[in-house]
């Protein structure tokens, strides 16, 4: 109820909203009297659906489920208190109701709210598809909510990263990469590929703009960055650069995780540009990539099948400077093992891992450990032998169980074994 407008009776008049609510309640009560509970449920569900009150719609659907299953209409306690098969029947109705209400929110373009429902029933695909189709508007707060759902909450990390890159910039995107959960290599790689393509496009555009401003002939769009800067040392005079050097360095460091040849070629292009920078802008990296752009260029070109022997020699020389045997000091060996594996040189990778990494716990490595390498090679007999030498009974048994039955029968037994 509210006060009457000026000039009208001082008595209170009905609020239109309250009147509409009263009318809905009256209608529901009439239906209950004349059509019974089934008609009342049908009317209530239809009313809440048309009103867009989807949260209450879920409650109505669950109320109907409890009624249909002869359960107490006011739920007390958890589902664990219900006996079978009623518990499973109610759980099925619960999932069905959640799915329906989540779909209603998606149809209303309320993606973050819909995610709260689909996440409960572990069905991310509808939200993932909606995020793929989502196009940002001018609502910055809504964009932030969408990115949180997509990237931080994992509904569609690839799309979330793309939105971060496009709307928050390269710096935020690089920071976001560090937040990708361990074990999500495919997601991380997809994000890195987007970052490489984004930064490469920015760099090429900036170089072309510089050439145009200087009155130079601007090559076509298909021209690589390496070709754009070839013979144009003056582009780098007085420590000039065309893109944030820290962004360039970080992107190049991540690029070794990529496998797509086209994206690798763009990453090589970035190193070709970076290596032309003035020495003061050549930030020193961690071994074996002390010279960030030169060393990564060598690694990336090898992945593309270019100067492979030279690259392997380059990184083997890095091992000569290693004196400690801890995990951090093993990084040059780990990098070389990764390179050998990706080049298909599994035997060499195994030899190197056995020589340099066998004493380290495999969970601390960023490259495949000996057990994984032997498994890739199919040499379970060799893994069993090494595991016995190292006193590793777990890997020994794992290897023996994967050997053919004939090989298991031929395997030597220890001197202490019984008859």
C-alpha positions as CSV (number, residue, x, y, z in Angstrom):
1,X,0.0,0.0,0.0
2,X,1.1,3.6,-0.6
3,X,-0.2,7.1,0.1
4,X,-2.7,8.7,-2.3
5,X,-1.3,11.4,-4.7
6,X,-1.7,15.0,-3.8
7,X,-5.3,16.2,-4.3
8,X,-6.8,12.8,-3.8
9,X,-8.4,11.3,-0.7
10,X,-6.0,11.1,2.3
11,X,-7.0,7.5,2.7
12,X,-4.5,4.9,1.5
13,X,-5.0,3.5,-1.9
14,X,-4.0,0.1,-3.3
15,X,-0.4,-0.3,-4.8
16,X,-0.8,-1.6,-8.4
17,X,2.0,-4.1,-7.8
18,X,0.4,-5.4,-4.6
19,X,-3.0,-5.6,-6.4
20,X,-1.5,-7.7,-9.2
21,X,0.2,-10.0,-6.6
22,X,-3.1,-10.4,-4.7
23,X,-4.9,-11.2,-8.0
24,X,-2.3,-13.9,-8.8
25,X,-2.7,-15.4,-5.4
26,X,-6.5,-15.3,-5.6
27,X,-6.3,-17.0,-9.1
28,X,-4.0,-19.7,-7.7
29,X,-6.3,-20.4,-4.8
30,X,-9.4,-20.6,-7.1
31,X,-7.5,-23.1,-9.4
32,X,-6.5,-25.1,-6.4
33,X,-10.2,-25.4,-5.3
34,X,-11.5,-26.2,-8.7
35,X,-8.7,-28.2,-10.4
36,X,-6.8,-29.5,-7.4
37,X,-3.0,-29.6,-6.9
38,X,-2.1,-30.7,-10.5
39,X,-3.9,-27.6,-12.0
40,X,-2.4,-25.3,-9.3
41,X,1.1,-26.5,-10.0
42,X,0.6,-26.0,-13.7
43,X,-0.7,-22.5,-13.2
44,X,2.1,-21.6,-10.7
45,X,4.9,-22.8,-13.0
46,X,3.4,-21.0,-16.0
47,X,3.0,-17.8,-14.0
48,X,6.6,-17.8,-12.7
49,X,7.9,-18.6,-16.2
50,X,6.1,-15.8,-17.9
51,X,7.1,-13.4,-15.1
52,X,10.8,-14.3,-15.6
53,X,11.1,-15.3,-11.9
54,X,13.3,-18.3,-12.6
55,X,14.6,-18.6,-9.1
56,X,11.1,-19.1,-7.8
57,X,10.4,-21.3,-10.8
58,X,13.0,-23.8,-9.6
59,X,11.4,-23.8,-6.1
60,X,8.0,-24.5,-7.7
61,X,9.4,-27.4,-9.8
62,X,11.1,-28.9,-6.7
63,X,7.8,-28.5,-4.7
64,X,6.0,-30.4,-7.5
65,X,8.6,-33.1,-7.4
66,X,8.2,-33.5,-3.6
67,X,4.4,-33.6,-4.1
68,X,4.6,-36.2,-6.9
69,X,6.9,-38.4,-4.8
70,X,4.8,-38.1,-1.6
71,X,7.6,-36.4,0.2
72,X,7.2,-33.7,2.9
73,X,6.4,-30.4,1.0
74,X,8.6,-28.4,3.3
75,X,12.0,-30.1,3.0
76,X,13.7,-30.9,6.3
77,X,17.2,-32.4,6.2
78,X,19.3,-33.4,3.2
79,X,18.7,-35.9,0.4
80,X,20.8,-38.4,2.3
81,X,17.9,-38.9,4.7
82,X,15.7,-40.2,1.9
83,X,15.4,-43.9,1.2
84,X,15.9,-45.5,-2.2
85,X,14.5,-45.5,-4.8
86,X,12.8,-42.1,-3.8
87,X,16.2,-40.4,-3.3
88,X,17.3,-41.2,-6.8
89,X,13.9,-40.2,-8.3
90,X,14.1,-36.9,-6.5
91,X,17.7,-36.3,-7.6
92,X,16.7,-36.9,-11.2
93,X,13.9,-34.4,-10.9
94,X,16.3,-31.9,-9.2
95,X,18.8,-32.2,-12.1
96,X,16.0,-31.8,-14.6
97,X,14.7,-28.6,-12.8
98,X,18.2,-27.1,-12.5
99,X,18.8,-27.8,-16.2
100,X,15.5,-26.1,-17.2
101,X,16.0,-23.0,-15.1
102,X,19.6,-22.7,-16.2
103,X,18.4,-22.8,-19.8
104,X,15.9,-20.1,-19.1
105,X,18.6,-17.8,-17.8
106,X,20.8,-18.5,-20.9
107,X,17.8,-17.6,-23.1
108,X,17.6,-14.3,-21.2
109,X,21.4,-13.8,-21.8
110,X,22.1,-14.0,-18.1
111,X,25.2,-16.1,-18.5
112,X,26.8,-15.7,-15.1
113,X,23.5,-16.6,-13.4
114,X,23.0,-19.6,-15.7
115,X,26.5,-20.8,-14.9
116,X,25.6,-21.0,-11.2
117,X,22.9,-23.6,-12.1
118,X,24.7,-25.6,-14.7
119,X,27.8,-25.7,-12.6
120,X,25.9,-27.4,-9.8
121,X,24.9,-30.3,-12.1
122,X,28.4,-30.4,-13.8
123,X,27.1,-29.6,-17.2
124,X,29.3,-26.7,-18.5
125,X,28.6,-27.2,-22.3
126,X,25.5,-25.0,-22.6
127,X,27.3,-22.1,-20.9
128,X,30.5,-22.8,-22.9
129,X,28.5,-22.5,-26.1
130,X,26.8,-19.3,-25.0
131,X,30.2,-17.8,-24.1
132,X,31.5,-18.6,-27.6
133,X,28.6,-16.6,-29.0
134,X,28.8,-13.8,-26.5
135,X,29.7,-10.3,-27.9
136,X,30.5,-7.6,-25.4
137,X,28.5,-4.4,-25.2
138,X,29.3,-1.2,-23.4
139,X,28.6,-2.7,-19.9
140,X,32.1,-3.0,-18.4
141,X,30.7,-4.5,-15.2
142,X,28.9,-7.2,-17.1
143,X,32.1,-7.9,-19.2
144,X,34.0,-8.4,-16.0
145,X,31.4,-10.9,-14.7
146,X,31.6,-12.8,-18.0
147,X,35.4,-13.0,-17.9
148,X,35.3,-14.2,-14.3
149,X,32.9,-17.0,-15.3
150,X,34.7,-17.9,-18.5
151,X,38.3,-17.8,-17.3
152,X,38.6,-17.7,-13.5
153,X,35.8,-20.2,-12.9
154,X,36.7,-22.3,-15.9
155,X,33.4,-22.3,-18.0
156,X,35.3,-21.4,-21.2
157,X,38.9,-20.4,-20.5
158,X,39.8,-20.0,-24.1
159,X,37.0,-17.5,-24.7
160,X,37.7,-15.8,-21.4
161,X,41.4,-15.3,-22.3
162,X,40.4,-13.9,-25.7
163,X,38.1,-11.4,-23.9
164,X,40.9,-10.4,-21.5
165,X,43.3,-9.9,-24.4
166,X,40.9,-7.9,-26.5
167,X,39.5,-5.7,-23.8
168,X,42.0,-5.6,-20.9
169,X,45.3,-5.7,-22.9
170,X,48.4,-7.8,-23.3
171,X,49.7,-7.2,-19.8
172,X,46.5,-8.5,-18.2
173,X,46.5,-11.5,-20.6
174,X,50.1,-12.5,-19.7
175,X,49.2,-12.2,-16.0
176,X,46.1,-14.4,-16.6
177,X,48.3,-17.1,-18.2
178,X,50.1,-17.6,-14.9
179,X,46.7,-18.5,-13.4
180,X,45.9,-21.4,-15.7
181,X,45.6,-24.4,-13.4
182,X,48.3,-27.1,-13.6
183,X,47.3,-30.0,-15.7
184,X,45.4,-27.8,-18.2
185,X,48.1,-27.9,-20.9
186,X,45.6,-27.8,-23.8
187,X,43.9,-24.7,-22.4
188,X,47.3,-23.0,-21.7
189,X,48.6,-23.8,-25.2
190,X,45.4,-22.4,-26.8
191,X,45.8,-19.2,-24.8
192,X,49.4,-18.8,-25.7
193,X,48.6,-19.3,-29.4
194,X,46.0,-16.4,-29.2
195,X,48.6,-14.3,-27.4
196,X,51.3,-14.9,-30.1
197,X,48.8,-14.1,-32.9
198,X,47.6,-11.0,-31.1
199,X,51.1,-9.6,-30.4
200,X,52.4,-10.4,-33.8
201,X,49.5,-8.5,-35.4
202,X,50.1,-5.5,-33.2
203,X,53.8,-5.6,-34.0
204,X,53.3,-5.8,-37.8
205,X,50.8,-3.0,-37.7
206,X,53.1,-0.8,-35.7
207,X,56.1,-1.4,-38.0
208,X,54.0,-0.7,-41.1
209,X,52.7,2.5,-39.5
210,X,56.3,3.6,-38.8
211,X,57.3,2.9,-42.4
212,X,54.4,4.9,-43.7
213,X,55.2,7.8,-41.5
214,X,58.7,7.9,-42.8
215,X,57.4,7.9,-46.4
216,X,58.7,4.4,-47.1
217,X,56.9,1.9,-49.3
218,X,54.8,-0.3,-47.1
219,X,55.0,-4.0,-48.1
220,X,51.8,-6.1,-48.4
221,X,49.9,-7.7,-45.5
222,X,51.5,-11.1,-46.1
223,X,55.0,-9.8,-45.5
224,X,56.6,-11.2,-42.4
225,X,58.0,-9.1,-39.6
226,X,61.5,-10.5,-40.5
227,X,61.0,-9.2,-44.0
228,X,59.6,-5.8,-42.8
229,X,62.8,-5.1,-40.8
230,X,65.3,-6.7,-43.2
231,X,67.9,-4.0,-44.2
232,X,66.2,-1.4,-42.1
233,X,68.5,-1.1,-39.1
234,X,67.3,2.5,-38.7
235,X,64.0,1.2,-37.4
236,X,66.0,0.4,-34.2
237,X,68.1,3.5,-34.0
238,X,68.3,5.3,-30.6
239,X,66.9,2.2,-28.8
240,X,63.6,2.5,-30.7
241,X,61.0,-0.2,-30.5
242,X,57.5,-0.8,-31.8
243,X,55.9,-2.8,-29.0
244,X,56.4,-3.2,-25.3
245,X,59.6,-5.1,-24.8
246,X,58.5,-6.9,-21.6
247,X,55.3,-8.1,-23.4
248,X,57.4,-9.3,-26.3
249,X,59.9,-11.2,-24.0
250,X,57.1,-12.9,-22.0
251,X,55.3,-14.0,-25.1
252,X,58.5,-15.5,-26.6
253,X,59.2,-17.3,-23.3
254,X,55.7,-19.0,-23.5
255,X,56.0,-19.8,-27.2
256,X,58.1,-23.0,-26.7
257,X,54.9,-24.7,-25.4
258,X,53.2,-24.3,-28.8
259,X,53.1,-27.0,-31.4
260,X,51.0,-25.5,-34.3
261,X,53.5,-24.8,-37.1
262,X,51.8,-21.6,-38.3
263,X,51.9,-20.2,-34.8
264,X,55.4,-21.3,-34.3
265,X,56.4,-19.4,-37.4
266,X,54.8,-16.3,-36.0
267,X,56.8,-16.8,-32.7
268,X,60.0,-17.1,-34.7
269,X,59.1,-13.9,-36.4
270,X,58.8,-12.2,-32.9
271,X,62.3,-13.5,-32.0
272,X,63.7,-12.1,-35.3
273,X,62.4,-8.7,-34.2
274,X,63.5,-9.0,-30.6
275,X,67.1,-10.0,-31.4
276,X,67.5,-6.7,-33.4
277,X,66.8,-4.6,-30.3
278,X,69.6,-2.5,-28.7
279,X,71.7,-4.4,-26.2
280,X,70.1,-2.5,-23.3
281,X,66.7,-3.9,-24.2
282,X,68.0,-7.5,-24.5
283,X,66.8,-8.8,-21.1
284,X,68.7,-11.8,-19.7
285,X,66.6,-14.9,-19.2
286,X,66.9,-18.0,-17.1
287,X,69.1,-20.9,-18.4
288,X,69.2,-22.2,-21.0
289,X,67.5,-19.1,-22.5
290,X,69.9,-16.5,-21.1
291,X,69.8,-14.6,-24.4
292,X,66.0,-14.6,-24.6
293,X,65.4,-13.9,-28.3
294,X,68.5,-15.7,-29.7
295,X,68.0,-18.9,-27.7
296,X,64.3,-19.1,-28.2
297,X,64.8,-18.5,-31.9
298,X,67.1,-21.4,-32.1
299,X,64.7,-23.7,-30.2
300,X,61.6,-22.6,-32.2
301,X,63.3,-23.0,-35.5
302,X,64.3,-26.5,-34.6
303,X,60.7,-27.4,-33.9
304,X,59.9,-26.2,-37.5
305,X,62.7,-28.5,-38.8
306,X,65.1,-25.7,-39.4
307,X,68.8,-26.1,-38.4
308,X,68.0,-28.9,-36.1
309,X,71.6,-30.2,-35.6
310,X,72.8,-26.7,-34.9
311,X,70.0,-26.3,-32.3
312,X,70.8,-29.5,-30.6
313,X,74.5,-28.6,-30.5
314,X,73.6,-25.2,-29.1
315,X,71.7,-26.6,-26.2
316,X,74.1,-29.4,-25.5
317,X,76.8,-26.8,-25.0
318,X,74.6,-25.2,-22.3
319,X,75.0,-28.4,-20.3
320,X,78.7,-27.9,-20.0
321,X,78.2,-24.9,-17.7
322,X,76.0,-26.9,-15.2
323,X,77.8,-27.8,-12.0
324,X,75.0,-28.4,-9.5
325,X,72.6,-31.4,-9.6
326,X,69.4,-29.8,-8.1
327,X,66.1,-29.2,-9.9
328,X,66.8,-25.6,-10.8
329,X,70.2,-26.4,-12.3
330,X,68.7,-29.2,-14.3
331,X,66.6,-26.9,-16.5
332,X,69.0,-26.9,-19.4
333,X,68.8,-30.7,-19.4
334,X,65.1,-30.7,-19.1
335,X,64.7,-28.2,-22.0
336,X,66.9,-30.4,-24.2
337,X,64.9,-33.5,-23.3
338,X,61.8,-31.8,-24.3
339,X,63.3,-30.7,-27.5
340,X,64.6,-34.2,-28.3
341,X,61.2,-35.7,-27.6
342,X,59.4,-33.2,-29.8
343,X,61.9,-33.9,-32.6
344,X,61.1,-37.6,-32.3
345,X,64.6,-38.4,-31.0
346,X,63.4,-40.6,-28.1
347,X,66.6,-42.7,-27.7
348,X,68.7,-39.6,-27.2
349,X,66.1,-38.1,-24.8
350,X,66.3,-41.3,-22.7
351,X,70.1,-41.3,-22.6
352,X,70.1,-37.7,-21.5
353,X,67.4,-38.2,-18.9
354,X,69.2,-41.2,-17.5
355,X,72.4,-39.3,-17.3
356,X,71.2,-36.0,-15.9
357,X,67.7,-36.3,-14.4
358,X,67.4,-39.9,-13.0
359,X,68.2,-38.7,-9.4
360,X,65.4,-36.1,-9.4
361,X,61.7,-36.7,-8.5
362,X,59.7,-36.9,-11.6
363,X,56.9,-34.7,-10.2
364,X,59.5,-31.9,-10.1
365,X,60.3,-32.1,-13.8
366,X,58.9,-30.0,-16.6
367,X,59.9,-32.7,-19.1
368,X,59.0,-36.4,-19.3
369,X,60.8,-38.5,-16.7
370,X,62.5,-41.8,-17.4
371,X,59.4,-43.9,-16.6
372,X,57.3,-41.9,-19.1
373,X,60.0,-42.0,-21.7
374,X,60.4,-45.7,-21.5
375,X,56.7,-46.1,-21.7
376,X,56.6,-44.0,-24.9
377,X,59.4,-46.1,-26.3
378,X,57.6,-49.3,-25.4
379,X,60.6,-50.6,-23.4
380,X,58.9,-51.9,-20.3
381,X,61.8,-54.3,-19.8
382,X,64.2,-51.5,-19.6
383,X,62.0,-49.6,-17.2
384,X,61.8,-52.6,-15.0
385,X,65.5,-53.0,-15.0
386,X,66.2,-49.3,-14.1
387,X,63.5,-49.4,-11.5
388,X,65.1,-52.4,-9.8
389,X,68.5,-50.7,-9.8
390,X,66.9,-47.6,-8.2
391,X,64.9,-49.6,-5.6
392,X,61.7,-48.3,-7.1
393,X,59.2,-51.1,-6.6
394,X,56.2,-49.2,-7.8
395,X,57.6,-48.5,-11.3
396,X,59.1,-52.0,-11.3
397,X,55.7,-53.5,-10.9
398,X,54.0,-51.1,-13.3
399,X,56.6,-52.0,-15.9
400,X,56.3,-55.8,-15.4
401,X,52.5,-55.6,-15.6
402,X,52.7,-53.9,-19.0
403,X,55.1,-56.5,-20.4
404,X,53.8,-59.3,-22.6
405,X,53.1,-62.5,-20.7
406,X,56.0,-64.3,-22.4
407,X,58.4,-61.5,-21.3
408,X,57.1,-61.7,-17.7
409,X,57.8,-65.4,-17.6
410,X,61.3,-64.9,-18.9
411,X,62.1,-62.1,-16.4
412,X,64.9,-62.9,-14.0
413,X,64.0,-63.4,-10.4
414,X,66.0,-62.2,-7.4
415,X,68.3,-64.6,-5.5
416,X,66.0,-64.4,-2.5
417,X,62.9,-65.4,-4.4
418,X,61.4,-68.7,-3.5
419,X,60.9,-71.7,-5.8
